[in-house]
Amino acid sequence: MDTTVKTHDITNPGAGAGPSAEGLQPFLHDACVTLYAPSFAISHADGQLDGDADGFYHGDSRALARLTVAAEGVAIAPVRGALDGADRASFRGVLRGLGEVTPDPAVTLHRRRRVTPGRLEETLEVTNAGVRQVGVRLIVTAATDLAPMERVKSGHAQSLVTATATEGGGLGWSRGPFAVRLVSTPEPSAVDAAAGRIEYEIELAPGSSWTAVLRCDAAHEDGDQFPAPTAGSVPWRTPVLRSADRRFDHWLRQSAADLDRLRLTDPASGSGSDSGSGSADQFLAAGAPWFLTLFGRDSLWAARMLLPLGTGLAAGTLRTLARRQGAKSGQDTEEQPGKILHEVRRATQKFTDDFALPPCYYGTVDATPLWITLLHDSWRWGLAPEQVEQLLPHAESALAWMRDHGDADGDGFLKYIDRTGRGLANQGWKDSGDSIRHRDGRLATSPIALCEVQAYAYEAARGGAALLRAFVRPGADEWEDWAERLSDRFRGRFWVEDERGPYPAVALDRDGRPVDSVTSGFGHLLGTGLLNHEESALLAARLSAPDLDSGHGLRTLSSDSVGYNPYGYHIGSVWPHDTAIAVHGLVRAGFPEEAAPLAAGLLTASTGFDARLPELFAGHGAATDAVPSPYPASCRPQAWAAASSVMVLQSVLGLAADVPGGTLTVAPTFSQAYRPLTVRGLDVGGNRLDIAIDADGAARVEAPAGLEVKRRHATGG
């Protein structure tokens, strides 16, 4: 997702990076993010919310920009802060010198945070473990600008909104339809609304504690655009992994917690008329803080990655996007008949005079074929036939979009161009303005046909044909022929050569010339069927070379390219989902030995982020950095980064399902580093699936009745 607007919020000009950072995107790499979509909190590692992007957010609006705790005349020294799952965190500090008679700390503050939809709850506990009676005035300072998310991201300061005193010793703020209230239990000793101060006079005998609970509630008058799901409605099984590599177990466990709290629902569903279950359809928000909403591409990829846990999320994602599928041609929104959207927001996002996105924006070339493929793969994993059939008219419209609009000039390739003049210049997953470039550093000119989008289109046409044939609808032969013609054209137009041999260009530019940079996009072609075995072997070798394989995952751009930047958003950084797609593609294409080191690199990287892999990180590589450096403005957690853990697990197991055909394949071809391995709580066809691989590589599979399990004994690697 695009972050070409490099900007920075300064709510408090004296905090964070200081006045010189005005107009620069806030850095997040050392932030603590607690999340329960559509709400989240960002703080410093010591728990303080103060400046930059810090705050409590709800529904793309900042409810609090500051929430600090201080002790009058006493320094509070932070000693520890840590996440607990996804929605909770705790922070401990020492009130230096207070009540101390030895070098040991005597009085401490324990600050416990919990986020739920629309609410931030902070429990403050002051404990006197010393031998003296102590007294202290605890001061909580709260403030907010009620800024919309794009203003925070664009880094331009907004004036603070003056608080009003509320009944019971609380504070309140409002602007238009957005209202925020902060209350305390017990009531504070004093409240200064103009200064946003809440004060407590505390007296503590030796061995005693004092506790207060702060609750901040935020709400939009017209409700949440995409509400949180009801409790206990997780649309997938949560797997439990026990492997020889505990890093893998930890990564999967933290990812599951984050994915749970990234869930949102579609308020247009829930009547039972089209949701299949009568409950609201669910999808995954893309990531916090910048993208906590519906994104076509991200939500589709994340749902596809989670198919081994069940088809419920995929079904909800497909239906949510189908309800918003393009029905007409719109210049400002880039809507077209059959097209799947890029993102949905509450209001227009205006980043600059030249860059603004409407509330429902369709500027993406890949979401439409990805939607078709998710429907096909969900069918293979056991989505109920009646639910598949209900969505087939949308699939037919999406296929028609590929033919009639995606290939607008009739040369046989899907391509994009920003027709608004104010939208995304690049509309694949690498959507920053400088991402698509020649080896010599020149930027490609649009319309642009991306290599991976042709692979998505090929896979979508083949998958769409399989669905049409299975459900006795016309057009299957036509789309199979369309796919084969695309494959032939791709072979004739995209392949270029350098001193290391042939490879596909990242794109064709406006004039149909190959954009010849070497990129991680190779991984998206593998396993789709677009390439033959010899072509796949060439790309497997390229992905294994040190210019792309950083040792922590794949660099988005070869380190040998002009313009390579290890901190470049799409020109040298590493994206976990990008590497996981390549791992899966290599296994599908028959190259597990090349997949193994890429998977191992992600596990190494996970240790540098406490198993919560971010949206992206720097691409310096393992040769110089034991763990990767953060990309400072990255989302963390991010849906497809978290879901990558499941795709890597699927690849390690060599797991593939064909429920309509009655088979399940388990072929753990590069599991040696992880075995013995046991995973419980996978799902196929709505039934539980457990798999164990012993130290020698033999697989034991507990699968649903009626499925033939095809096993292949694990090899080395």
NUPARO-523960 format. One record per residue (C-alpha): y, x, z; residue in three letters. Coordinates in steps of 0.02 Angstrom, whole numbers, m for minus. Layout:
N
- py;px;pz;code
- Y;X;Z;ALA $
...
END
This chain:
717
- py;px;pz;code
- 0;0;0;MET $
- 171;60;m47;ASP $
- 273;162;75;THR $
- 392;240;m49;THR $
- 537;177;54;VAL $
- 545;323;176;LYS $
- 645;248;316;THR $
- 659;250;505;HIS $
- 712;122;633;ASP $
- 833;171;770;ILE $
- 846;30;894;THR $
- 910;153;1024;ASN $
- 1009;293;942;PRO $
- 979;403;1092;GLY $
- 790;386;1088;ALA $
- 650;450;979;GLY $
- 702;560;834;ALA $
- 888;535;862;GLY $
- 1031;480;750;PRO $
- 981;599;610;SER $
- 826;491;580;ALA $
- 928;339;528;GLU $
- 858;273;366;GLY $
- 689;359;383;LEU $
- 524;269;407;GLN $
- 467;280;589;PRO $
- 327;400;633;PHE $
- 176;327;722;LEU $
- 53;470;739;HIS $
- 71;487;928;ASP $
- 90;300;962;ALA $
- m26;189;1062;CYS $
- m60;28;966;VAL $
- m139;m122;1053;THR $
- m181;m265;939;LEU $
- m234;m446;932;TYR $
- m175;m513;765;ALA $
- m50;m583;729;PRO $
- 23;m487;878;SER $
- 26;m304;926;PHE $
- 118;m180;1035;ALA $
- 171;m2;994;ILE $
- 218;118;1132;SER $
- 230;302;1172;HIS $
- 75;383;1243;ALA $
- 148;359;1418;ASP $
- 159;170;1393;GLY $
- 347;158;1371;GLN $
- 414;48;1231;LEU $
- 578;130;1185;ASP $
- 654;165;1014;GLY $
- 593;197;838;ASP $
- 453;75;792;ALA $
- 406;40;973;ASP $
- 395;m139;1026;GLY $
- 297;m298;1044;PHE $
- 278;m389;878;TYR $
- 222;m561;830;HIS $
- 205;m631;654;GLY $
- 303;m492;565;ASP $
- 448;m501;690;SER $
- 489;m386;835;ARG $
- 493;m482;997;ALA $
- 532;m335;1110;LEU $
- 606;m168;1056;ALA $
- 610;m95;1230;ARG $
- 508;m117;1388;LEU $
- 525;31;1505;THR $
- 480;56;1687;VAL $
- 576;176;1799;ALA $
- 592;212;1984;ALA $
- 768;234;2049;GLU $
- 796;414;2099;GLY $
- 613;461;2068;VAL $
- 537;536;1912;ALA $
- 378;453;1849;ILE $
- 268;589;1774;ALA $
- 140;520;1649;PRO $
- m36;588;1676;VAL $
- m146;480;1565;ARG $
- m141;343;1435;GLY $
- m289;272;1341;ALA $
- m347;125;1237;LEU $
- m481;8;1300;ASP $
- m555;m70;1143;GLY $
- m421;m136;1027;ALA $
- m313;m254;1129;ASP $
- m297;m164;1296;ARG $
- m229;1;1359;ALA $
- m188;78;1526;SER $
- m67;213;1581;PHE $
- m56;309;1744;ARG $
- 93;403;1813;GLY $
- 142;492;1973;VAL $
- 304;454;2065;LEU $
- 345;637;2094;ARG $
- 384;686;2272;GLY $
- 380;511;2343;LEU $
- 281;505;2507;GLY $
- 205;677;2475;GLU $
- 164;794;2619;VAL $
- 47;909;2520;THR $
- 44;960;2336;PRO $
- m65;807;2304;ASP $
- 16;653;2225;PRO $
- 39;510;2347;ALA $
- 119;365;2254;VAL $
- 61;316;2081;THR $
- 98;186;1948;LEU $
- m44;105;1851;HIS $
- 20;8;1700;ARG $
- m110;m102;1616;ARG $
- m73;m184;1448;ARG $
- m158;m329;1364;ARG $
- m108;m410;1199;VAL $
- m162;m585;1150;THR $
- m94;m691;1007;PRO $
- 89;m722;1045;GLY $
- 85;m634;1214;ARG $
- 107;m461;1289;LEU $
- 49;m446;1468;GLU $
- 90;m293;1574;GLU $
- 21;m272;1749;THR $
- 116;m147;1856;LEU $
- 26;m82;2009;GLU $
- 108;41;2128;VAL $
- m12;119;2253;THR $
- 28;225;2405;ASN $
- m119;339;2442;ALA $
- m14;446;2559;GLY $
- 9;444;2747;VAL $
- 192;392;2752;ARG $
- 280;225;2731;GLN $
- 378;228;2568;VAL $
- 511;123;2486;GLY $
- 565;123;2305;VAL $
- 664;17;2183;ARG $
- 564;m13;2023;LEU $
- 671;m53;1871;ILE $
- 606;m136;1713;VAL $
- 724;m133;1564;THR $
- 693;m248;1417;ALA $
- 787;m268;1252;ALA $
- 759;m329;1075;THR $
- 837;m340;905;ASP $
- 718;m477;845;LEU $
- 706;m376;684;ALA $
- 594;m426;539;PRO $
- 459;m299;499;MET $
- 538;m234;339;GLU $
- 696;m188;436;ARG $
- 595;m91;561;VAL $
- 501;m4;421;LYS $
- 661;33;325;SER $
- 733;116;479;GLY $
- 905;39;479;HIS $
- 968;m2;652;ALA $
- 998;m183;699;GLN $
- 1109;m234;842;SER $
- 1023;m290;1000;LEU $
- 1020;m474;1044;VAL $
- 1096;m516;1212;THR $
- 972;m584;1338;ALA $
- 997;m742;1438;THR $
- 931;m771;1613;ALA $
- 791;m898;1623;THR $
- 722;m1000;1766;GLU $
- 613;m902;1886;GLY $
- 699;m734;1862;GLY $
- 654;m703;1680;GLY $
- 743;m656;1520;LEU $
- 754;m744;1352;GLY $
- 809;m704;1175;TRP $
- 815;m807;1016;SER $
- 877;m800;838;ARG $
- 849;m944;718;GLY $
- 671;m1008;735;PRO $
- 606;m855;831;PHE $
- 610;m859;1020;ALA $
- 552;m737;1153;VAL $
- 536;m755;1342;ARG $
- 493;m625;1474;LEU $
- 440;m685;1646;VAL $
- 379;m599;1803;SER $
- 257;m641;1940;THR $
- 315;m621;2077;PRO $
- 498;m658;2047;GLU $
- 600;m498;2042;PRO $
- 723;m450;2178;SER $
- 866;m448;2054;ALA $
- 897;m489;1870;VAL $
- 1042;m426;1763;ASP $
- 1025;m520;1599;ALA $
- 1170;m431;1514;ALA $
- 1087;m263;1545;ALA $
- 910;m328;1520;GLY $
- 861;m265;1693;ARG $
- 731;m333;1811;ILE $
- 721;m249;1982;GLU $
- 594;m248;2122;TYR $
- 620;m183;2299;GLU $
- 451;m116;2354;ILE $
- 396;m62;2528;GLU $
- 223;12;2544;LEU $
- 126;59;2699;ALA $
- m2;200;2685;PRO $
- m154;142;2588;GLY $
- m70;m14;2517;SER $
- m27;m73;2342;SER $
- 101;m186;2259;TRP $
- 71;m280;2096;THR $
- 181;m374;1972;ALA $
- 133;m455;1807;VAL $
- 255;m464;1662;LEU $
- 220;m588;1523;ARG $
- 315;m589;1360;CYS $
- 284;m741;1249;ASP $
- 345;m748;1069;ALA $
- 336;m889;945;ALA $
- 406;m950;781;HIS $
- 466;m1129;786;GLU $
- 359;m1177;636;ASP $
- 203;m1091;703;GLY $
- 105;m942;642;ASP $
- 90;m915;455;GLN $
- m88;m853;481;PHE $
- m148;m897;657;PRO $
- m274;m802;761;ALA $
- m452;m870;756;PRO $
- m524;m966;901;THR $
- m620;m870;1033;ALA $
- m802;m835;996;GLY $
- m787;m863;808;SER $
- m820;m688;741;VAL $
- m889;m716;564;PRO $
- m1008;m568;567;TRP $
- m1141;m491;677;ARG $
- m1082;m343;778;THR $
- m1206;m202;753;PRO $
- m1262;m78;885;VAL $
- m1298;97;819;LEU $
- m1392;233;910;ARG $
- m1404;392;808;SER $
- m1429;577;833;ALA $
- m1243;601;797;ASP $
- m1147;513;936;ARG $
- m986;528;836;ARG $
- m1059;402;714;PHE $
- m1100;281;855;ASP $
- m925;297;928;HIS $
- m841;273;759;TRP $
- m939;114;723;LEU $
- m907;46;898;ARG $
- m718;74;893;GLN $
- m709;8;715;SER $
- m799;m152;766;ALA $
- m673;m179;906;ALA $
- m525;m152;790;ASP $
- m595;m262;653;LEU $
- m621;m402;778;ASP $
- m437;m398;824;ARG $
- m376;m387;643;LEU $
- m446;m560;604;ARG $
- m330;m699;548;LEU $
- m360;m875;486;THR $
- m299;m980;340;ASP $
- m213;m1136;407;PRO $
- m245;m1221;240;ALA $
- m431;m1223;283;SER $
- m526;m1299;427;GLY $
- m547;m1478;373;SER $
- m723;m1443;315;GLY $
- m684;m1496;139;SER $
- m695;m1322;68;ASP $
- m731;m1202;211;SER $
- m917;m1235;217;GLY $
- m920;m1245;406;SER $
- m775;m1355;459;GLY $
- m690;m1208;546;SER $
- m541;m1112;481;ALA $
- m578;m977;353;ASP $
- m553;m801;416;GLN $
- m497;m640;332;PHE $
- m443;m469;389;LEU $
- m260;m421;398;ALA $
- m235;m255;311;ALA $
- m170;m152;458;GLY $
- m45;m126;597;ALA $
- 100;m110;603;PRO $
- 162;m124;425;TRP $
- 32;m236;343;PHE $
- m29;m363;472;LEU $
- m49;m503;346;THR $
- m152;m557;196;LEU $
- m169;m422;62;PHE $
- m280;m464;m85;GLY $
- m350;m292;m121;ARG $
- m369;m235;59;ASP $
- m445;m396;123;SER $
- m569;m399;m22;LEU $
- m625;m218;0;TRP $
- m642;m237;187;ALA $
- m746;m395;169;ALA $
- m856;m310;39;ARG $
- m885;m162;154;MET $
- m940;m279;294;LEU $
- m1068;m377;191;LEU $
- m1214;m293;284;PRO $
- m1150;m385;439;LEU $
- m1148;m556;357;GLY $
- m1062;m656;220;THR $
- m949;m763;330;GLY $
- m797;m650;318;LEU $
- m821;m630;130;ALA $
- m831;m818;106;ALA $
- m673;m846;208;GLY $
- m581;m710;114;THR $
- m635;m776;m56;LEU $
- m581;m954;m15;ARG $
- m416;m900;63;THR $
- m370;m806;m95;LEU $
- m440;m940;m210;ALA $
- m321;m1069;m133;ARG $
- m177;m956;m185;ARG $
- m247;m904;m354;GLN $
- m114;m898;m488;GLY $
- m87;m1061;m582;ALA $
- 67;m1023;m687;LYS $
- 169;m877;m751;SER $
- 310;m824;m636;GLY $
- 433;m685;m679;GLN $
- 491;m651;m500;ASP $
- 322;m662;m416;THR $
- 215;m589;m558;GLU $
- 100;m740;m541;GLU $
- m13;m776;m689;GLN $
- m150;m906;m714;PRO $
- m310;m845;m632;GLY $
- m230;m694;m547;LYS $
- m267;m650;m366;ILE $
- m116;m608;m258;LEU $
- m59;m443;m185;HIS $
- 19;m497;m20;GLU $
- 91;m643;77;VAL $
- 238;m635;198;ARG $
- 342;m760;294;ARG $
- 499;m719;194;ALA $
- 564;m605;56;THR $
- 555;m421;102;GLN $
- 714;m333;48;LYS $
- 695;m146;71;PHE $
- 839;m93;m42;THR $
- 948;m174;m175;ASP $
- 821;m114;m304;ASP $
- 661;m148;m208;PHE $
- 619;m321;m142;ALA $
- 458;m421;m137;LEU $
- 447;m611;m134;PRO $
- 349;m700;5;PRO $
- 197;m725;m109;CYS $
- 184;m577;m226;TYR $
- 54;m552;m363;TYR $
- 96;m373;m414;GLY $
- m81;m303;m416;THR $
- m196;m264;m562;VAL $
- m357;m241;m464;ASP $
- m370;m386;m341;ALA $
- m431;m507;m475;THR $
- m586;m408;m532;PRO $
- m620;m361;m350;LEU $
- m623;m546;m305;TRP $
- m756;m580;m438;ILE $
- m863;m435;m379;THR $
- m851;m489;m197;LEU $
- m914;m661;m246;LEU $
- m1059;m584;m341;HIS $
- m1104;m464;m201;ASP $
- m1091;m602;m70;SER $
- m1215;m704;m172;TRP $
- m1332;m555;m174;ARG $
- m1316;m536;16;TRP $
- m1361;m719;42;GLY $
- m1203;m826;34;LEU $
- m1263;m1005;22;ALA $
- m1281;m1061;m160;PRO $
- m1174;m1215;m133;GLU $
- m1031;m1105;m70;GLN $
- m1050;m988;m218;VAL $
- m1051;m1134;m340;GLU $
- m894;m1207;m263;GLN $
- m802;m1046;m306;LEU $
- m866;m1025;m484;LEU $
- m717;m1114;m565;PRO $
- m605;m986;m481;HIS $
- m717;m846;m545;ALA $
- m703;m915;m722;GLU $
- m514;m919;m705;SER $
- m515;m740;m640;ALA $
- m623;m683;m785;LEU $
- m505;m768;m906;ALA $
- m358;m678;m826;TRP $
- m441;m510;m863;MET $
- m456;m557;m1046;ARG $
- m294;m652;m1074;ASP $
- m168;m572;m957;HIS $
- m238;m412;m883;GLY $
- m261;m347;m1060;ASP $
- m92;m409;m1119;ALA $
- m75;m299;m1274;ASP $
- m254;m323;m1333;GLY $
- m312;m142;m1329;ASP $
- m458;m188;m1217;GLY $
- m399;m110;m1052;PHE $
- m329;m191;m895;LEU $
- m155;m125;m861;LYS $
- 5;m162;m766;TYR $
- 193;m151;m778;ILE $
- 324;m210;m654;ASP $
- 412;m347;m751;ARG $
- 531;m393;m610;THR $
- 623;m227;m600;GLY $
- 618;m243;m410;ARG $
- 432;m238;m372;GLY $
- 296;m107;m360;LEU $
- 305;21;m499;ALA $
- 119;58;m477;ASN $
- 1;m86;m447;GLN $
- m169;m10;m412;GLY $
- m221;43;m238;TRP $
- m119;202;m260;LYS $
- 40;102;m270;ASP $
- 174;227;m219;SER $
- 299;270;m354;GLY $
- 241;450;m380;ASP $
- 53;423;m372;SER $
- 4;419;m557;ILE $
- 49;585;m635;ARG $
- m8;712;m763;HIS $
- m81;880;m711;ARG $
- 86;962;m745;ASP $
- 172;843;m623;GLY $
- 254;723;m747;ARG $
- 249;542;m691;LEU $
- 157;420;m803;ALA $
- 256;285;m891;THR $
- 201;104;m888;SER $
- 112;m1;m943;PRO $
- m26;99;m857;ILE $
- m215;74;m872;ALA $
- m301;151;m720;LEU $
- m476;224;m734;CYS $
- m543;139;m578;GLU $
- m476;m31;m632;VAL $
- m580;m19;m792;GLN $
- m732;12;m681;ALA $
- m686;m138;m573;TYR $
- m667;m244;m729;ALA $
- m834;m187;m799;TYR $
- m922;m225;m635;GLU $
- m833;m393;m622;ALA $
- m881;m444;m799;ALA $
- m1063;m398;m770;ARG $
- m1066;m482;m599;GLY $
- m976;m634;m666;GLY $
- m1103;m648;m807;ALA $
- m1246;m641;m682;ALA $
- m1167;m783;m582;LEU $
- m1136;m890;m735;LEU $
- m1315;m866;m793;ARG $
- m1390;m900;m622;ALA $
- m1291;m1061;m601;PHE $
- m1319;m1117;m781;VAL $
- m1138;m1107;m837;ARG $
- m1081;m1050;m1009;PRO $
- m1008;m880;m1047;GLY $
- m1133;m755;m978;ALA $
- m1172;m673;m1145;ASP $
- m988;m664;m1189;GLU $
- m944;m570;m1030;TRP $
- m1090;m450;m1045;GLU $
- m1031;m408;m1222;ASP $
- m852;m389;m1157;TRP $
- m912;m266;m1025;ALA $
- m1008;m160;m1151;GLU $
- m859;m152;m1268;ARG $
- m752;m96;m1121;LEU $
- m878;40;m1078;SER $
- m876;105;m1257;ASP $
- m686;104;m1264;ARG $
- m675;193;m1097;PHE $
- m793;330;m1157;ARG $
- m690;355;m1314;GLY $
- m514;351;m1239;ARG $
- m517;409;m1057;PHE $
- m621;567;m1060;TRP $
- m526;733;m1065;VAL $
- m576;912;m1032;GLU $
- m514;1063;m935;ASP $
- m586;1236;m901;GLU $
- m720;1157;m790;ARG $
- m777;1031;m918;GLY $
- m753;846;m959;PRO $
- m690;711;m841;TYR $
- m602;543;m854;PRO $
- m412;542;m843;ALA $
- m337;447;m698;VAL $
- m253;329;m822;ALA $
- m186;296;m996;LEU $
- 4;287;m1006;ASP $
- 123;178;m1106;ARG $
- 79;267;m1267;ASP $
- m108;265;m1235;GLY $
- m110;450;m1191;ARG $
- m227;510;m1052;PRO $
- m143;549;m886;VAL $
- m250;702;m853;ASP $
- m238;736;m666;SER $
- m397;759;m564;VAL $
- m406;630;m426;THR $
- m518;543;m301;SER $
- m524;396;m421;GLY $
- m686;470;m489;PHE $
- m776;398;m338;GLY $
- m727;220;m384;HIS $
- m813;236;m554;LEU $
- m983;285;m484;LEU $
- m1115;152;m461;GLY $
- m1017;20;m555;THR $
- m1121;38;m715;GLY $
- m973;97;m818;LEU $
- m1043;274;m831;LEU $
- m1211;340;m889;ASN $
- m1312;462;m783;HIS $
- m1244;618;m867;GLU $
- m1065;561;m844;GLU $
- m1099;517;m663;SER $
- m1172;691;m634;ALA $
- m1011;770;m698;LEU $
- m909;668;m575;LEU $
- m1028;701;m431;ALA $
- m999;887;m458;ALA $
- m810;862;m466;ARG $
- m808;764;m304;LEU $
- m906;903;m217;SER $
- m784;1040;m269;ALA $
- m662;1106;m138;PRO $
- m505;1050;m231;ASP $
- m554;868;m197;LEU $
- m673;880;m48;ASP $
- m562;936;95;SER $
- m704;943;221;GLY $
- m627;790;305;HIS $
- m645;675;155;GLY $
- m579;667;m22;LEU $
- m403;718;m67;ARG $
- m318;587;m173;THR $
- m256;723;m291;LEU $
- m336;891;m328;SER $
- m260;1034;m232;SER $
- m251;1126;m399;ASP $
- m131;999;m472;SER $
- 56;1021;m491;VAL $
- 137;908;m363;GLY $
- m7;916;m239;TYR $
- 57;883;m63;ASN $
- m63;870;84;PRO $
- 60;748;162;TYR $
- 87;652;m1;GLY $
- 44;468;20;TYR $
- m65;466;m136;HIS $
- m45;645;m199;ILE $
- m152;749;m82;GLY $
- m185;650;76;SER $
- m357;583;125;VAL $
- m393;397;139;TRP $
- m553;353;234;PRO $
- m590;199;129;HIS $
- m571;301;m31;ASP $
- m699;427;30;THR $
- m818;290;91;ALA $
- m812;207;m80;ILE $
- m857;375;m159;ALA $
- m1000;400;m34;VAL $
- m1070;229;m78;HIS $
- m1043;256;m264;GLY $
- m1133;424;m259;LEU $
- m1283;346;m172;VAL $
- m1288;200;m294;ARG $
- m1277;321;m441;ALA $
- m1420;428;m374;GLY $
- m1326;576;m297;PHE $
- m1357;566;m108;PRO $
- m1346;755;m84;GLU $
- m1165;751;m146;GLU $
- m1129;600;m35;ALA $
- m1189;682;125;ALA $
- m1048;808;152;PRO $
- m915;677;115;LEU $
- m989;563;249;ALA $
- m999;709;369;ALA $
- m816;748;335;GLY $
- m763;574;390;LEU $
- m861;592;551;LEU $
- m775;757;586;THR $
- m607;676;550;ALA $
- m647;530;666;SER $
- m653;647;816;THR $
- m471;693;786;GLY $
- m419;510;801;PHE $
- m528;452;947;ASP $
- m640;362;821;ALA $
- m496;250;763;ARG $
- m474;320;588;LEU $
- m302;285;517;PRO $
- m250;218;348;GLU $
- m235;398;288;LEU $
- m214;575;354;PHE $
- m157;743;288;ALA $
- m265;836;163;GLY $
- m248;1016;222;HIS $
- m436;1024;247;GLY $
- m569;1096;360;ALA $
- m541;1273;295;ALA $
- m379;1282;396;THR $
- m385;1134;517;ASP $
- m532;1092;630;ALA $
- m473;912;633;VAL $
- m347;836;512;PRO $
- m162;818;545;SER $
- m100;639;549;PRO $
- 3;562;412;TYR $
- 146;519;529;PRO $
- 186;344;465;ALA $
- 7;286;440;SER $
- m58;118;498;CYS $
- m187;134;636;ARG $
- m294;31;645;PRO $
- m316;m13;462;GLN $
- m447;m138;404;ALA $
- m528;m42;263;TRP $
- m525;122;361;ALA $
- m619;36;503;ALA $
- m737;m55;383;ALA $
- m778;113;303;SER $
- m891;149;451;SER $
- m1005;7;395;VAL $
- m1003;62;213;MET $
- m1052;238;265;VAL $
- m1191;167;373;LEU $
- m1252;62;226;GLN $
- m1252;219;119;SER $
- m1348;321;248;VAL $
- m1479;183;252;LEU $
- m1481;162;63;GLY $
- m1467;m23;99;LEU $
- m1455;m152;m41;ALA $
- m1491;m338;m41;ALA $
- m1545;m461;m175;ASP $
- m1574;m621;m79;VAL $
- m1584;m729;m238;PRO $
- m1718;m609;m301;GLY $
- m1806;m603;m133;GLY $
- m1791;m415;m102;THR $
- m1710;m295;20;LEU $
- m1705;m108;m16;THR $
- m1701;26;120;VAL $
- m1693;203;49;ALA $
- m1619;322;179;PRO $
- m1597;470;65;THR $
- m1471;574;165;PHE $
- m1507;522;344;SER $
- m1571;687;412;GLN $
- m1413;727;512;ALA $
- m1419;557;597;TYR $
- m1601;528;636;ARG $
- m1684;467;736;PRO $
- m1572;317;702;LEU $
- m1583;137;757;THR $
- m1462;0;708;VAL $
- m1481;m175;776;ARG $
- m1383;m327;722;GLY $
- m1361;m311;535;LEU $
- m1371;m472;435;ASP $
- m1448;m526;271;VAL $
- m1451;m706;213;GLY $
- m1384;m765;381;GLY $
- m1528;m686;476;ASN $
- m1537;m534;588;ARG $
- m1592;m367;516;LEU $
- m1641;m215;622;ASP $
- m1682;m44;551;ILE $
- m1750;112;634;ALA $
- m1778;282;552;ILE $
- m1882;407;649;ASP $
- m1857;594;655;ALA $
- m1972;618;505;ASP $
- m1878;493;397;GLY $
- m1997;346;404;ALA $
- m1909;178;409;ALA $
- m1959;28;514;ARG $
- m1875;m132;456;VAL $
- m1872;m299;548;GLU $
- m1812;m414;408;ALA $
- m1807;m602;387;PRO $
- m1964;m688;325;ALA $
- m1969;m715;139;GLY $
- m1887;m551;92;LEU $
- m1991;m413;14;GLU $
- m1935;m248;90;VAL $
- m1935;m103;m32;LYS $
- m1942;60;66;ARG $
- m1917;236;10;ARG $
- m1955;377;132;HIS $
- m1805;480;181;ALA $
- m1785;652;105;THR $
- m1686;799;172;GLY $
- m1497;810;175;GLY $
END
